[in-house]
Every structure is written in C-alpha cells, then in structure tokens.
Amino acid sequence: MRSHEDVLRVPDVLDGVEFLDQALFLIYDTNPDDMKKRASEVTARQGRPGTFSIKVPF
C-alpha cells in the first residue's frame, strides 16, 4: 500500500499544516513578547546575523 494517494485533498493539506504548526511550536516555543524582543535584537544588529544556537526539544 502506498503512503499517498494520487490526489491531495484540502483536509490532507490542513492536517499537514497542523503538524507543521505543532512542530514549529515545539522547536521555537515563542510567545508574542519573545518575538518582539527577538525582532528588536535583529533591528539593533541592522539585520546582520548574530550567533546561532537552538535548543531542540528532543
């Protein structure tokens, strides 16, 4: 049995979006205040990359 049908239906896409949303939440776990703080940091660096680090939740 194949894992995908020949046709991708709207409910399939919406399920995928929900899975992606949950995965991004688990990885980044941000709230609006954190996002504003991070945006201010990027603005202060004038868009230049800072140090990169990420905590993966698994």
FIDREN-446826 format. One record per residue (C-alpha): x, y, z; residue in three letters. Coordinates in pm, whole numbers, plus 50000, padded with zeros to 5 digits. Example, Ala and Ser with C-alpha at 12.3 -4.5 7.8 and 13.67 -1.06 7.14 Angstrom:
2
512304955050780ala513674989450714ser
This chain:
58
500005000050000met501325034249911arg501575061550173ser499955087749949his497035087249713glu497275102649368asp495135132149477val495975156349753leu492775168749915arg492185200150122val491785180850450pro495155164150384asp496815198050339val495155211750651leu496375181750851asp499895188150722gly499675224750822val498605214851173glu501535190351200phe503955217151080leu502485242851319asp502925219351614gln506485210451511ala507445247151483leu505865254251821phe507855226051981leu511095238351823ile510705275751880tyr508095277852162asp507775315452132thr505195339652260asn504475374552123pro506705391852380asp509635369152290asp509095376251921met509115413951983lys512345410552181lys513955389851905arg512795414551641ala514365443051841ser517625423651862glu517665418351484val516905455151430thr519715465351666ala522115443451464arg520795460351149gln519755426551016gly523235411751042arg523375375751164pro524165370251529gly525425339051693thr523365308651610phe522135284351868ser518985264351905ile517705240352166lys515985210852007val513245197152233pro514035160752164phe
